[in-house]
Each structure stands twice: as C-alpha cells, then as structure tokens.
Amino acid sequence: MAKTSPAEFVRQVRQEVSKVSWPTRKETMITTGMVFIMATVMALFFLGVDQALSSVIQLILG
C-alpha cells in the first residue's frame, strides 16, 4: 500500500483534475438531449417488439 500523506494526495488529485477536458454547457445540453431522444426511441422500439411478440403468442395459444 502506498504511503502518501493527505496533503500529497490532495495535491495529486488537483493535478489530475486540471488535466480533465470539461465539456461546455452547450455540449452538455446537446448530449443530454441526445440521451433522452435515444432512450425514447429505444423504449418505443421495445414496446413495438413486445406488442408484436405478444400478438404472435396469442395467435399460437388461441
């Protein structure tokens, strides 16, 4: 186990955080919108597949 003082740990964390490429507000909003759109599209797709499979099973079982 590495022996690092708390002060050294905080210094290393700050150094690593400064290397992070943070997205702009616009990029964050666009990405969030795309996630909601894709989640909606996938939900509708799986709803359709579920309904189709349900209909097929009801035809088979009578």
Wavefront OBJ file of the C-alpha trace (Angstrom):
o trace
v 0.000 0.000 0.000
v 1.392 3.395 -0.990
v 2.222 5.719 1.850
v 1.000 9.137 0.778
v 0.221 11.951 3.140
v -3.228 13.546 2.920
v -1.681 16.805 1.664
v 0.199 14.961 -1.094
v -2.960 13.089 -2.054
v -4.933 16.349 -2.390
v -2.126 17.854 -4.493
v -2.150 14.841 -6.816
v -5.941 14.948 -7.135
v -5.870 18.642 -8.058
v -3.133 17.965 -10.600
v -5.187 15.188 -12.246
v -8.423 17.226 -12.215
v -6.630 20.055 -14.046
v -5.948 17.593 -16.912
v -9.644 16.819 -17.408
v -11.271 18.271 -20.511
v -14.566 19.596 -19.128
v -17.477 19.962 -21.599
v -19.113 23.315 -22.198
v -22.701 23.975 -21.128
v -23.821 23.732 -24.773
v -22.102 20.339 -25.239
v -23.692 19.058 -22.039
v -27.175 20.175 -23.102
v -26.804 18.618 -26.574
v -25.551 15.334 -25.130
v -28.365 15.256 -22.560
v -30.931 15.867 -25.288
v -29.498 13.072 -27.413
v -29.652 10.662 -24.460
v -33.342 11.463 -23.889
v -34.118 11.101 -27.599
v -32.317 7.740 -27.872
v -33.971 6.452 -24.685
v -37.381 7.384 -26.111
v -36.628 5.758 -29.484
v -35.441 2.560 -27.809
v -38.459 2.478 -25.479
v -40.807 2.778 -28.467
v -38.865 0.088 -30.355
v -39.077 -2.378 -27.477
v -42.756 -1.540 -26.965
v -43.367 -2.430 -30.609
v -41.383 -5.669 -30.383
v -43.196 -6.617 -27.181
v -46.587 -5.963 -28.743
v -45.675 -7.971 -31.866
v -44.420 -10.933 -29.856
v -47.491 -10.778 -27.630
v -49.761 -10.891 -30.672
v -47.879 -13.856 -32.144
v -48.036 -15.787 -28.874
v -51.783 -15.089 -28.531
v -52.330 -16.388 -32.098
v -50.376 -19.542 -31.315
v -52.056 -20.237 -27.975
v -55.511 -19.182 -29.086
l 1 2 3 4 5 6 7 8 9 10 11 12 13 14 15 16 17 18 19 20 21 22 23 24 25 26 27 28 29 30 31 32 33 34 35 36 37 38 39 40 41 42 43 44 45 46 47 48 49 50 51 52 53 54 55 56 57 58 59 60 61 62
